[in-house]
Amino acid sequence: MGEWLKKCRRVCLAFTLILSLCTCTYAQASQSEVDRLKEESKNATQAVDDINKKKKEVEESKGKLETQANDLTGQINSLNSQISTVSGEISQTEADIAAVEADIETLNGEISDIQDSLDTQKDAMKLRIKYMYENKSTNTLVNFLECGSISEFLQRLEYMAQITSYDKDAVTKYKETQDDLKDKKEDVEEKNAQLSAYKTNLDTKKTQLGTLVGSTTTALNTTNSQIADTQAAIEELEKQLEDAKAYEKRIQKQYQDAQLALAQKLAGEHGGYHGGYSTTDEETLLLAALIQAEADNQGAAGRLAVGSVVMNRVASSKFPNSVAGVIYSPGQFAPVTSGRVAIILANGPNSGCQYAAAQAIAGNTNTDALFFFTVSYAQNLHDTQVAEGKEGFLDRTEGTIINAHYFYNYK
């Protein structure tokens, strides 16, 4: 966005140079001076348009950057939310792992206790077996002979069977419990391994999200810096625009004053046109086209008055001595400049305007004025000059209103 500022400064420098070259006042009214001021006025208006266009482009760029910044902020918020969720999952997984590890530790203790019980049972069995063999209690015949009766013998045998059965059941039970605990431990260890792997994945995801937050934050900072640059460019363009508009107003005023001064200079003494000028058919059509462009809706008197102004100028030594010369003089008739007259000529002026042109050329004029404005323009000009503390335009001229036009000469 630094380029915006550079471009704006270049525009400002160029504009300042133009301003310094074009703010001179004119010593005397001349056609060349009017033409120069007209061109400068046109350039000033173009400068305002160019700055407005540039300002609009920068504002659009700023709008896009602001949208981009909002999107990036949304992405960062979303990523931070995901990080928060993953962090919660990591905490829960760590708690689950701690619980599983506690279960493993408990199972290890239970397995150790069972193993101790199993070892104790085995030791007890060994001692009993040793005792029975050493005392020949396992020999059925000896036991029979030693017993005083069959009942005692049977009791002794039943006792020995019960001890043996108890030892077998105890060993079997301990073994089964030990096997169950080992299976349970394997399941818990597998769950612990799964939880550890899940936590590793979560840690990786959290790291990746953190990286994305960092890169997105960097992009957001860059975008915000670009927004600041465009805002600075807009502010500089607004200042240029203010200066350009002030200059445009000033140069247009000079152009207007120069036109009026030239008109006053050219007016001189005149008595109006009363006929005697020989024209070609082409000139008659040209005058009719101008009348149609300027006053087609102003009635017969209004159309004839416009034709009279042209012929009065032809008769004046201060203007070109031909209809074409008067009509095509630079900056004199707006419809000529806009191309309206050329369009009417191409299609052919209407009969009412051709009649008004013929009457004016024949000398049947209805005003000796050399100039005319629309009444509304003349009134606005008058109001502006009065507001500026000057003598009003209408007070400095003598003229008459014919329909919507004010026809005048200078005092």
C-alpha positions as CSV (number, residue, x, y, z in Angstrom):
1,M,0.0,0.0,0.0
2,G,3.0,2.3,0.2
3,E,2.6,2.7,-3.6
4,W,-0.7,4.5,-3.0
5,L,1.1,7.1,-1.0
6,K,3.9,7.5,-3.6
7,K,1.4,7.9,-6.4
8,C,-0.6,10.4,-4.3
9,R,2.5,12.4,-3.6
10,R,3.4,12.4,-7.3
11,V,-0.2,13.6,-8.2
12,C,0.1,16.3,-5.5
13,L,3.4,17.5,-6.8
14,A,2.2,17.7,-10.3
15,F,-1.0,19.4,-9.2
16,T,1.0,22.0,-7.2
17,L,3.2,22.7,-10.2
18,I,0.1,23.2,-12.4
19,L,-1.4,25.4,-9.7
20,S,1.7,27.6,-9.5
21,L,1.8,28.0,-13.3
22,C,-1.9,28.7,-13.7
23,T,-2.8,31.2,-11.0
24,C,-1.5,34.2,-12.8
25,T,-4.0,37.0,-13.5
26,Y,-4.7,38.3,-16.9
27,A,-3.6,41.9,-17.6
28,Q,-6.0,42.4,-20.4
29,A,-8.8,40.5,-22.0
30,S,-8.0,38.8,-25.3
31,Q,-9.3,35.8,-27.2
32,S,-6.1,33.9,-26.6
33,E,-6.4,34.6,-22.9
34,V,-10.0,33.4,-22.8
35,D,-8.9,30.3,-24.8
36,R,-6.1,29.7,-22.3
37,L,-8.3,30.0,-19.3
38,K,-10.9,27.8,-20.9
39,E,-8.2,25.1,-21.4
40,E,-7.0,25.6,-17.8
41,S,-10.6,25.4,-16.5
42,K,-11.0,22.1,-18.4
43,N,-7.7,20.8,-17.0
44,A,-8.7,21.8,-13.5
45,T,-12.0,19.9,-13.8
46,Q,-10.2,16.9,-15.2
47,A,-7.8,17.1,-12.2
48,V,-10.7,17.0,-9.8
49,D,-12.2,14.0,-11.7
50,D,-8.8,12.2,-11.7
51,I,-8.4,12.7,-7.9
52,N,-12.0,11.6,-7.3
53,K,-11.4,8.5,-9.4
54,K,-8.1,7.7,-7.6
55,K,-9.8,8.3,-4.2
56,K,-12.6,5.9,-5.2
57,E,-10.1,3.3,-6.2
58,V,-8.2,3.6,-2.9
59,E,-11.4,3.5,-0.9
60,E,-12.5,0.3,-2.8
61,S,-9.0,-1.2,-2.1
62,K,-9.4,-0.3,1.6
63,G,-12.9,-1.9,1.6
64,K,-11.5,-5.1,0.2
65,L,-8.6,-5.1,2.8
66,E,-11.1,-4.5,5.6
67,T,-13.1,-7.5,4.4
68,Q,-9.9,-9.5,4.3
69,A,-9.0,-8.4,7.8
70,N,-12.4,-9.4,9.1
71,D,-12.0,-12.8,7.4
72,L,-8.6,-13.3,9.0
73,T,-9.9,-12.2,12.4
74,G,-12.6,-14.8,12.0
75,Q,-10.1,-17.5,11.1
76,I,-7.9,-16.6,14.1
77,N,-11.0,-16.8,16.4
78,S,-12.0,-20.1,14.9
79,L,-8.4,-21.5,15.3
80,N,-8.2,-20.3,18.9
81,S,-11.5,-22.0,19.6
82,Q,-10.2,-25.2,18.1
83,I,-7.0,-24.9,20.2
84,S,-9.2,-24.4,23.3
85,T,-11.2,-27.6,22.4
86,V,-8.1,-29.6,21.7
87,S,-6.5,-28.4,24.9
88,G,-9.5,-29.6,26.8
89,E,-9.3,-32.9,25.1
90,I,-5.7,-33.2,25.9
91,S,-6.4,-32.4,29.6
92,Q,-9.2,-35.0,29.6
93,T,-6.9,-37.6,27.9
94,E,-4.1,-36.9,30.4
95,A,-6.6,-37.5,33.3
96,D,-7.8,-40.7,31.6
97,I,-4.2,-41.8,31.2
98,A,-3.5,-41.0,34.9
99,A,-6.6,-43.1,35.9
100,V,-5.5,-46.0,33.7
101,E,-2.0,-45.9,35.0
102,A,-3.5,-45.9,38.5
103,D,-5.5,-49.0,37.5
104,I,-2.4,-50.6,36.2
105,E,-0.6,-49.9,39.4
106,T,-3.5,-51.4,41.4
107,L,-3.6,-54.5,39.2
108,N,0.2,-54.9,39.6
109,G,-0.4,-54.8,43.3
110,E,-3.2,-57.3,43.2
111,I,-1.1,-59.6,40.9
112,S,1.7,-59.4,43.3
113,D,-0.6,-60.2,46.3
114,I,-2.0,-63.2,44.4
115,Q,1.5,-64.4,43.5
116,D,2.5,-64.1,47.2
117,S,-0.6,-66.0,48.3
118,L,0.1,-68.6,45.6
119,D,3.7,-69.0,46.8
120,T,2.5,-69.3,50.4
121,Q,0.0,-71.9,49.5
122,K,2.6,-73.8,47.6
123,D,5.0,-73.6,50.5
124,A,2.3,-74.9,52.9
125,M,1.6,-77.8,50.6
126,K,5.2,-78.7,50.4
127,L,5.5,-78.7,54.2
128,R,2.4,-80.9,54.5
129,I,3.5,-83.3,51.9
130,K,7.0,-83.5,53.5
131,Y,5.4,-84.1,56.9
132,M,3.1,-86.8,55.7
133,Y,5.9,-88.6,53.9
134,E,8.3,-88.3,56.8
135,N,5.6,-89.7,59.1
136,K,4.4,-92.3,56.6
137,S,1.0,-90.8,56.7
138,T,0.6,-91.4,53.0
139,N,1.0,-95.1,53.3
140,T,-2.5,-96.5,53.5
141,L,-1.4,-99.9,55.0
142,V,0.6,-98.2,57.7
143,N,-2.3,-95.9,58.5
144,F,-4.6,-98.9,58.7
145,L,-2.3,-100.8,61.0
146,E,-1.7,-97.8,63.2
147,C,-5.4,-97.0,63.6
148,G,-7.2,-98.5,66.5
149,S,-10.3,-98.9,64.5
150,I,-11.9,-98.8,61.0
151,S,-13.6,-95.6,62.0
152,E,-10.4,-93.8,62.9
153,F,-8.8,-95.1,59.7
154,L,-11.6,-93.7,57.6
155,Q,-11.5,-90.4,59.4
156,R,-7.8,-90.2,58.7
157,L,-8.2,-90.9,55.0
158,E,-11.0,-88.4,54.7
159,Y,-8.9,-85.7,56.5
160,M,-6.0,-86.4,54.1
161,A,-8.4,-86.1,51.1
162,Q,-9.8,-82.9,52.3
163,I,-6.4,-81.3,52.8
164,T,-5.3,-82.5,49.3
165,S,-8.6,-81.1,47.7
166,Y,-8.2,-77.8,49.5
167,D,-4.7,-77.4,48.3
168,K,-5.7,-78.2,44.7
169,D,-8.7,-75.8,44.8
170,A,-6.6,-73.0,46.4
171,V,-3.9,-73.4,43.7
172,T,-6.4,-73.5,40.9
173,K,-8.3,-70.5,42.3
174,Y,-5.1,-68.5,42.7
175,K,-4.0,-69.4,39.2
176,E,-7.3,-68.4,37.7
177,T,-7.3,-65.1,39.6
178,Q,-3.7,-64.5,38.5
179,D,-4.6,-65.2,34.9
180,D,-7.7,-62.9,35.1
181,L,-5.6,-60.1,36.5
182,K,-3.0,-60.5,33.8
183,D,-5.7,-60.4,31.1
184,K,-7.2,-57.3,32.7
185,K,-3.8,-55.7,33.0
186,E,-3.2,-56.4,29.3
187,D,-6.5,-54.7,28.4
188,V,-5.7,-51.7,30.6
189,E,-2.2,-51.4,29.1
190,E,-3.6,-51.5,25.6
191,K,-6.1,-48.8,26.6
192,N,-3.2,-46.8,28.0
193,A,-1.3,-47.2,24.8
194,Q,-4.3,-46.0,22.8
195,L,-4.8,-43.0,25.1
196,S,-1.1,-42.1,24.8
197,A,-1.3,-42.3,21.0
198,Y,-4.4,-40.2,21.0
199,K,-2.7,-37.6,23.2
200,T,0.3,-37.5,20.8
201,N,-2.1,-36.8,17.9
202,L,-3.8,-34.1,19.9
203,D,-0.4,-32.5,20.8
204,T,0.5,-32.6,17.1
205,K,-2.9,-31.0,16.1
206,K,-2.5,-28.3,18.8
207,T,1.0,-27.5,17.5
208,Q,-0.3,-27.3,13.9
209,L,-3.2,-25.0,15.0
210,G,-0.7,-22.8,16.9
211,T,1.3,-22.5,13.7
212,L,-1.8,-21.5,11.7
213,V,-2.7,-18.9,14.3
214,G,0.8,-17.5,14.0
215,S,0.8,-17.3,10.2
216,T,-2.8,-15.9,10.1
217,T,-1.9,-13.3,12.7
218,T,1.1,-12.3,10.6
219,A,-1.2,-12.0,7.6
220,L,-3.7,-9.9,9.7
221,N,-0.9,-7.6,10.8
222,T,0.2,-7.1,7.2
223,T,-3.4,-6.4,6.1
224,N,-3.9,-3.9,9.0
225,S,-0.7,-2.1,7.9
226,Q,-2.0,-2.0,4.4
227,I,-5.3,-0.6,5.6
228,A,-3.4,2.1,7.5
229,D,-1.5,3.0,4.3
230,T,-4.7,3.2,2.3
231,Q,-6.3,5.4,4.9
232,A,-3.3,7.7,4.8
233,A,-3.6,7.8,1.0
234,I,-7.3,8.6,1.2
235,E,-6.6,11.5,3.6
236,E,-3.9,12.8,1.3
237,L,-6.2,12.5,-1.7
238,E,-8.9,14.3,0.2
239,K,-6.5,17.2,0.9
240,Q,-5.6,17.2,-2.8
241,L,-9.2,17.1,-3.8
242,E,-10.0,20.1,-1.6
243,D,-7.1,22.1,-3.2
244,A,-8.1,21.0,-6.7
245,K,-11.7,22.0,-6.2
246,A,-10.6,25.4,-4.8
247,Y,-8.4,25.9,-7.8
248,E,-11.1,24.7,-10.2
249,K,-13.5,27.3,-8.7
250,R,-10.9,30.0,-8.9
251,I,-9.9,29.3,-12.5
252,Q,-13.5,29.0,-13.7
253,K,-14.1,32.4,-12.1
254,Q,-11.1,33.8,-14.0
255,Y,-12.4,32.2,-17.2
256,Q,-15.9,33.7,-16.6
257,D,-14.4,37.1,-15.9
258,A,-12.2,37.0,-18.9
259,Q,-15.2,36.1,-21.2
260,L,-17.1,39.0,-19.8
261,A,-14.1,41.3,-20.1
262,L,-13.6,40.2,-23.7
263,A,-17.2,40.7,-24.5
264,Q,-17.0,44.2,-23.1
265,K,-13.9,44.9,-25.1
266,L,-15.4,43.6,-28.3
267,A,-18.8,45.4,-27.8
268,G,-17.6,49.0,-28.5
269,E,-20.0,51.2,-30.3
270,H,-22.6,49.4,-32.4
271,G,-25.9,50.2,-34.0
272,G,-27.0,46.7,-34.7
273,Y,-27.5,44.9,-38.1
274,H,-30.0,46.2,-40.5
275,G,-29.4,44.0,-43.6
276,G,-27.1,44.2,-46.5
277,Y,-25.0,41.0,-45.9
278,S,-25.0,38.5,-48.6
279,T,-25.0,34.9,-47.4
280,T,-24.7,31.5,-49.0
281,D,-27.3,28.7,-48.5
282,E,-24.8,26.9,-46.3
283,E,-24.5,29.9,-44.0
284,T,-28.2,30.3,-43.8
285,L,-28.5,26.6,-42.8
286,L,-25.7,27.0,-40.3
287,L,-27.4,30.0,-38.7
288,A,-30.7,28.1,-38.6
289,A,-29.0,25.1,-36.9
290,L,-27.6,27.4,-34.2
291,I,-31.0,29.0,-33.7
292,Q,-32.6,25.6,-33.4
293,A,-30.0,24.5,-30.9
294,E,-30.2,27.7,-28.8
295,A,-33.9,28.7,-29.0
296,D,-36.1,26.2,-30.8
297,N,-38.6,26.3,-27.9
298,Q,-38.4,30.1,-27.4
299,G,-41.1,31.1,-29.9
300,A,-40.6,33.2,-33.1
301,A,-39.4,36.2,-31.1
302,G,-36.8,34.1,-29.2
303,R,-35.6,32.4,-32.4
304,L,-35.3,35.7,-34.3
305,A,-33.4,37.3,-31.3
306,V,-30.7,34.6,-31.4
307,G,-30.3,35.1,-35.2
308,S,-30.2,38.9,-34.6
309,V,-27.2,38.5,-32.2
310,V,-25.2,36.6,-34.8
311,M,-25.9,39.1,-37.5
312,N,-25.2,42.0,-35.1
313,R,-21.8,40.5,-34.6
314,V,-21.2,40.1,-38.3
315,A,-21.8,43.8,-38.6
316,S,-19.5,44.7,-35.7
317,S,-15.8,45.4,-36.4
318,K,-15.0,43.6,-33.2
319,F,-16.2,40.2,-34.5
320,P,-15.5,38.0,-37.6
321,N,-17.4,39.4,-40.6
322,S,-19.0,36.2,-41.6
323,V,-21.8,34.0,-40.2
324,A,-19.5,31.0,-40.0
325,G,-16.7,33.0,-38.5
326,V,-19.0,34.3,-35.7
327,I,-20.6,30.9,-35.0
328,Y,-17.4,29.0,-34.9
329,S,-15.4,31.5,-32.8
330,P,-13.9,29.5,-29.9
331,G,-15.9,29.4,-26.7
332,Q,-18.8,31.5,-28.0
333,F,-21.8,29.1,-28.4
334,A,-22.1,26.0,-26.2
335,P,-24.1,24.0,-28.8
336,V,-21.2,24.3,-31.2
337,T,-18.7,23.0,-28.7
338,S,-21.0,20.1,-27.6
339,G,-21.6,19.0,-31.3
340,R,-25.3,19.8,-31.1
341,V,-25.2,22.2,-34.1
342,A,-23.4,19.6,-36.2
343,I,-26.1,17.0,-35.5
344,I,-28.8,19.5,-36.5
345,L,-27.0,20.4,-39.7
346,A,-26.7,16.7,-40.5
347,N,-30.4,16.2,-40.1
348,G,-31.4,19.6,-41.5
349,P,-32.8,22.5,-39.4
350,N,-36.6,22.8,-39.1
351,S,-38.6,25.3,-41.1
352,G,-39.3,27.6,-38.2
353,C,-35.6,28.1,-37.5
354,Q,-34.7,28.5,-41.2
355,Y,-37.4,31.2,-41.4
356,A,-35.9,33.0,-38.4
357,A,-32.4,32.8,-40.0
358,A,-33.6,34.2,-43.2
359,Q,-35.4,37.1,-41.4
360,A,-32.3,37.9,-39.4
361,I,-30.0,37.9,-42.5
362,A,-32.5,40.1,-44.3
363,G,-32.1,42.7,-41.5
364,N,-35.5,42.1,-39.8
365,T,-33.8,41.9,-36.4
366,N,-35.6,42.4,-33.1
367,T,-32.6,43.3,-30.9
368,D,-29.3,45.1,-31.3
369,A,-27.7,42.9,-28.6
370,L,-24.4,41.3,-29.1
371,F,-24.7,38.8,-26.2
372,F,-27.2,36.6,-24.5
373,F,-27.5,34.3,-21.5
374,T,-30.4,32.3,-20.2
375,V,-32.3,34.4,-17.7
376,S,-31.5,31.9,-14.9
377,Y,-27.8,32.0,-15.6
378,A,-27.8,35.8,-15.7
379,Q,-29.7,36.0,-12.4
380,N,-27.3,33.5,-10.8
381,L,-24.3,35.5,-12.0
382,H,-25.9,38.7,-10.7
383,D,-26.6,37.1,-7.3
384,T,-23.0,35.7,-7.1
385,Q,-21.4,39.1,-7.8
386,V,-23.7,40.9,-5.3
387,A,-22.8,38.3,-2.7
388,E,-19.1,39.0,-3.4
389,G,-19.6,42.7,-2.8
390,K,-19.4,43.6,-6.5
391,E,-21.8,45.4,-8.7
392,G,-24.3,42.9,-10.0
393,F,-24.0,41.7,-13.6
394,L,-27.5,42.9,-14.4
395,D,-26.6,46.3,-13.1
396,R,-23.6,46.6,-15.4
397,T,-25.5,45.8,-18.6
398,E,-28.4,47.0,-20.5
399,G,-30.6,44.4,-22.0
400,T,-34.0,42.9,-22.4
401,I,-35.6,39.5,-21.7
402,I,-37.1,37.6,-24.6
403,N,-38.8,34.5,-23.3
404,A,-36.1,32.5,-21.4
405,H,-33.1,34.5,-22.7
406,Y,-31.5,37.8,-21.5
407,F,-30.1,39.8,-24.4
408,Y,-27.7,42.6,-23.6
409,N,-24.8,44.9,-24.4
410,Y,-22.4,46.6,-22.0
411,K,-23.0,50.1,-20.8
